[in-house]
């Protein structure tokens, strides 16, 4: 007779959390690289004081704030998920002995 089983790999959840944090970090790094490469163009444009340059500066500031906030949310979420998976895996190991 076949027994019903539930199989779950705790490490996959922890890996997903870590991957989310790594992706957030990579996204921030790519954005920083893009902004560095655009700096000469931005500096010239912003120096004109035109209304489009002022709008672009405001949009850039909002984008930077949003990027910082998004990275923080992803990192907190990843840390929380990772911690929860570690706690669940510990509990699973403790409970395994109860049913052996």
C-alpha positions as CSV (number, residue, x, y, z in Angstrom):
1,X,0.0,0.0,0.0
2,X,1.3,3.4,-1.0
3,X,1.5,6.1,1.7
4,X,0.5,9.7,1.1
5,X,3.4,12.1,1.4
6,X,4.0,15.8,1.4
7,X,7.4,16.8,0.2
8,X,8.8,20.3,0.6
9,X,12.3,21.5,0.1
10,X,12.9,24.3,2.7
11,X,16.1,25.3,1.0
12,X,14.2,26.3,-2.2
13,X,12.3,28.9,-0.2
14,X,15.4,30.3,1.4
15,X,17.1,30.4,-2.0
16,X,14.1,32.3,-3.5
17,X,14.4,34.9,-0.7
18,X,18.2,35.3,-1.3
19,X,17.6,35.5,-5.1
20,X,15.1,38.3,-4.6
21,X,17.6,40.3,-2.5
22,X,20.4,39.7,-5.1
23,X,18.1,40.8,-7.9
24,X,17.2,44.1,-6.0
25,X,20.9,44.7,-5.5
26,X,21.7,44.1,-9.2
27,X,18.9,46.4,-10.3
28,X,20.2,49.2,-8.1
29,X,23.7,48.6,-9.4
30,X,22.5,48.8,-13.0
31,X,20.6,51.9,-12.4
32,X,23.7,53.5,-10.7
33,X,25.8,52.5,-13.7
34,X,23.2,54.0,-16.1
35,X,23.1,57.3,-14.1
36,X,26.9,57.5,-14.1
37,X,27.1,57.0,-17.9
38,X,24.3,59.6,-18.4
39,X,25.9,62.2,-16.0
40,X,27.7,64.3,-18.7
41,X,24.5,64.6,-20.7
42,X,22.4,65.3,-17.6
43,X,24.9,67.9,-16.3
44,X,24.8,69.8,-19.6
45,X,21.0,69.6,-19.9
46,X,20.4,70.5,-16.2
47,X,22.8,73.5,-16.6
48,X,20.4,75.0,-19.2
49,X,17.8,75.6,-16.5
50,X,15.1,74.9,-19.0
51,X,11.7,73.7,-17.9
52,X,12.3,70.3,-19.4
53,X,15.6,70.0,-17.4
54,X,13.8,71.0,-14.2
55,X,11.1,68.4,-14.9
56,X,13.8,65.8,-15.6
57,X,15.6,66.6,-12.3
58,X,12.4,66.3,-10.4
59,X,11.6,63.0,-12.2
60,X,15.1,61.7,-11.4
61,X,14.8,62.6,-7.7
62,X,11.4,60.7,-7.6
63,X,12.9,57.7,-9.4
64,X,15.8,57.6,-7.0
65,X,13.5,57.7,-4.0
66,X,11.3,55.0,-5.5
67,X,14.3,52.8,-6.3
68,X,15.5,53.2,-2.7
69,X,12.1,52.4,-1.3
70,X,11.6,49.4,-3.7
71,X,15.1,48.0,-2.8
72,X,14.3,48.3,0.9
73,X,11.0,46.5,0.5
74,X,12.5,43.7,-1.5
75,X,15.4,43.3,1.0
76,X,13.0,43.3,4.0
77,X,10.7,40.8,2.3
78,X,13.6,38.6,1.4
79,X,15.0,38.7,4.9
80,X,11.6,37.9,6.4
81,X,10.9,35.1,4.0
82,X,14.4,33.7,4.5
83,X,14.0,33.9,8.3
84,X,10.5,32.3,8.2
85,X,11.9,29.4,6.1
86,X,14.7,28.8,8.5
87,X,12.3,28.8,11.4
88,X,9.9,26.4,9.6
89,X,12.8,24.1,8.7
90,X,14.0,24.1,12.3
91,X,10.5,23.2,13.5
92,X,10.2,20.5,10.8
93,X,13.4,18.9,12.0
94,X,12.2,19.0,15.6
95,X,8.8,17.5,14.7
96,X,10.4,14.8,12.5
97,X,11.4,12.9,15.7
98,X,7.9,13.1,17.1
99,X,6.5,10.9,14.2
100,X,9.4,8.6,13.6
